[in-house]
Amino acid sequence: MTAILRSPTTIVGVMIVAILAIGASASPNFLNASYLLQQLQISSFLGVVALGALGVIVLGQIDLSVPWTMTSSAIAATSVVGVGAAAQDVWSTELAMPIGLAVGAFIGLVNGIGVALLRVPAMIWTLGINAVVLGLCIFITGGFAPPGEASPLMRSLAVGRTLGLPNALYVWIGISLVAAFLLTRTYIGRAIVAIGNGERAAYLSGVATQGVVILVFVFAGLCSALGGLLLAGYANQAYQTMGDPYLLPVIAAIVIGGTSIQGGSGSVTGMLLGVVFVTLLTSVLSVLQMPDPHRQIIYGAVILITLLLYGRFTRPVN
Amino acid sequence: MVATEISPARRSRPPLSLPPGAWRLALPLVVLAVLFAVLIAIHPRGLAVASMTPWANQAVTLAFVAVGQFFVVVTRGLDLSIGAVLALSNALASELVSGTPVEIAVGVVAVLAVGCLCGAINGAAVVFGRIQPIVATLATGAIYTGLALIVRPTPGGDVDEALSDMLTYETFGFFPTSLILLFAVVYLVWWPLSRTVLGRSLYAIGSNESAAFMSGLNPKRARLLAHVLAGFFAACGGLFLAFQTLSGDASVGFSYTLNSIAAVVIGGASLAGGVGTVIGVIAGAYLLRTISTIMIFTGLPPMAQPLFEGLVLLAAVSVGAIEMITSRNKLKVLR
């Protein structure tokens, strides 16, 4: 019983309730079903990206290329639509999403090769890749997003609704289920956790560690790309700074969910709650009409206090 | 190792080779020297005071921040708030460092004290709060950025011009004062410290924390010291940036955080801790800035510059990879 009370998942659940109470007292519309559904819809973009980042963090690595993986796949997808519209070609609009996802997977592949084969620390390699992708996009586009818009599929996934619930939420839940299954029930999941605990031991136990690391980075690239495509569908355009506000909240959501940044353990459920918490925190601060500097301070303080609580009161996941 | 034993591997070593660790220091210095030569060759003014002072000045801020980052990295940590501390001290400097000489002196001391305090808070979160350095400093970084924005919502402010001129021009009419300042501060802080047990324990706990602890060193105190040093050097960077731009800007932080990590790695330190030198890290910072300057003078299209900067960063950090690929024993490269 105490183990359940002391798990990060419980603590973050309590904090979500607390933040809903604060929001409700500040604005009567806060607990409105449509407002909350909209928050979940926005959470989905962050949540999809965080799923990929979770795998990388369980490996004991980190992916700092999230911002420009998101942005470059969104730019690629919207310009495919733009080109198709110019040529009055219906097929190219259908190609937008696969091409955007392929861009993300390719960036993930390069990340994985650098980390697994060249053995450059992920912190610095993915940072360099982020800079190169940024440079490539600026070089190719000349500093402006090329003309284009989101494809109908992207728009429908990002803003459409089915049975009253946002489609983005289905996407998020679907990928979360797949990720949770992979991480906890399959060989590859156990291999990821094993590598996070000690790559040497995992290698000696017969795990093809380099292949697994590359695979996880490709999955992270795909997730970041999907997040970028959903965001582009939501805004109906791609823009240069769209990925920047996602890097730190992704890491915050994962560690608030109880996953150790050192790797070797991870909780998908905790992370889902962490994503909801981070989104609600941002939303409450804007409902309270807090000026931006104060928002940053509260945001940082809340993360710090949460982690202090974890350090004192919880046992690690697994 | 028995000193008298001469192994075949040792005998067959070519005469010019250095001990393994020395390459970590020699490589950034050699590359920097080559890049410096290239810069002089293509610079319209060549080797002149008018070209050397800007070259020296432009990397001082990054060098300060990178040295601060290095002390945390060497203990196997990472400070993601270091750019935010730089921004906060830069913003504070634009408020405090002007007026009478006494006011200026108090202002400089206050800025440095705030930097140390930020570092101490980071250290306390890591040591006593038992939070991983990466996430602890991620959170405190948001707080410091917020504070910097409160102090200076829009770029501007006022910094003493006489002191600024003194620090950003030349000594004896030809030697950049900023370089003297950089080396004097680093030397005065690190040299005495590196001769104490506490200073050496920075390397020791980064190399092997349990061994260091069992040898009687105090990992908590060392880690706290590392973060305070990071805060102090970030504040030095913030002050110098204020002297350079004569104003404060709360939004300069994040790129300095990322570039400081890059400079530390390029300068021969290992993110796994325990390895690296201050001189190498300063060379790493100058290396990064020299590359940017060279790109401006080679007439590379401005749109291609970010791409080349990224490629150079990747190439620089991949140098160590050759050993990894050619290594026959896979276990050596896995951790």
Contacts between the chains, C-beta under 8 A, distances in Angstrom:
chain1	res1	chain2	res2	distance
A	62	B	134	7.6
A	64	B	258	8.0
A	114	B	314	7.7
A	114	B	318	7.6
A	117	B	321	7.9
A	117	B	324	7.7
A	117	B	325	7.1
A	118	B	318	5.7
A	118	B	321	3.7
A	118	B	324	6.4
A	118	B	325	7.3
A	119	B	320	7.6
A	119	B	321	6.2
A	119	B	324	4.3
A	119	B	333	5.5
A	120	B	317	5.1
A	120	B	318	6.1
A	120	B	320	7.3
A	120	B	321	6.2
A	121	B	265	7.2
A	121	B	271	4.5
A	121	B	272	7.6
A	121	B	317	7.9
A	123	B	78	7.2
A	123	B	261	6.6
A	123	B	271	6.1
A	124	B	261	6.3
A	124	B	262	6.5
A	124	B	265	5.0
A	124	B	271	6.9
A	124	B	317	5.2
A	125	B	314	7.4
A	125	B	317	6.6
A	127	B	258	5.9
A	127	B	261	7.0
A	127	B	262	7.0
A	127	B	313	7.6
A	128	B	262	7.8
A	128	B	310	5.9
A	128	B	313	4.4
A	128	B	314	4.1
A	128	B	317	6.3
A	129	B	310	7.7
A	129	B	314	7.2
A	130	B	310	7.8
A	131	B	306	6.7
A	131	B	309	6.3
A	131	B	310	3.2
A	131	B	313	6.0
A	132	B	307	6.5
A	132	B	310	3.6
A	132	B	311	5.9
A	132	B	314	6.3
A	133	B	310	7.7
A	134	B	306	5.6
A	134	B	310	6.8
A	135	B	304	7.5
A	135	B	305	7.6
A	135	B	306	3.8
A	135	B	307	2.8
A	135	B	308	7.0
A	135	B	309	6.8
A	135	B	310	4.6
A	135	B	311	7.5
A	136	B	307	5.7
A	138	B	303	5.7
A	138	B	306	5.4
A	138	B	307	7.1
A	139	B	303	5.3
A	139	B	304	5.2
A	139	B	306	7.6
A	139	B	307	4.8
A	142	B	303	5.8
A	143	B	303	6.1
A	198	B	335	7.8
A	199	B	334	4.8
A	199	B	335	5.9
A	200	B	331	6.4
A	200	B	334	4.5
A	200	B	335	6.3
A	203	B	330	7.0
A	203	B	331	7.3
A	203	B	334	5.4
A	204	B	331	7.6
A	209	B	334	7.0
A	248	B	138	6.2
A	248	B	142	7.5
A	251	B	134	7.9
A	251	B	135	6.9
A	251	B	138	6.3
A	252	B	135	7.8
A	252	B	138	7.1
A	252	B	139	7.7
A	255	B	132	7.9
A	255	B	135	4.9
A	260	B	132	7.2
A	261	B	132	4.6
A	261	B	134	5.3
A	261	B	135	5.3
A	262	B	132	6.3
A	292	B	146	7.9
A	292	B	149	6.7
A	293	B	145	7.8
A	293	B	146	4.3
A	293	B	147	7.3
A	293	B	148	7.9
A	293	B	149	3.6
A	293	B	150	4.6
A	293	B	153	7.5
A	294	B	146	6.5
A	294	B	150	7.7
A	295	B	146	7.3
A	296	B	142	4.8
A	296	B	143	7.1
A	296	B	145	5.4
A	296	B	146	3.5
A	296	B	149	7.0
A	297	B	142	7.1
A	297	B	143	5.0
A	297	B	146	3.6
A	297	B	147	6.7
A	299	B	142	5.2
A	300	B	139	4.5
A	300	B	140	6.2
A	300	B	141	7.0
A	300	B	142	3.1
A	300	B	143	3.8
A	300	B	144	8.0
A	300	B	146	6.9
A	301	B	139	7.5
A	301	B	143	6.1
A	303	B	135	7.4
A	303	B	138	7.3
A	303	B	139	4.0
A	303	B	142	7.4
A	304	B	125	6.4
A	304	B	129	7.7
A	304	B	131	7.5
A	304	B	136	7.0
A	304	B	139	4.1
A	304	B	140	6.6
A	304	B	143	7.5
A	307	B	129	7.1
A	307	B	131	4.7
A	307	B	135	6.2
A	307	B	136	7.1
A	307	B	139	7.0
A	308	B	125	7.5
A	308	B	129	4.9
A	308	B	131	6.8
A	311	B	129	5.6
A	311	B	130	4.1
A	311	B	131	5.9
A	312	B	130	8.0
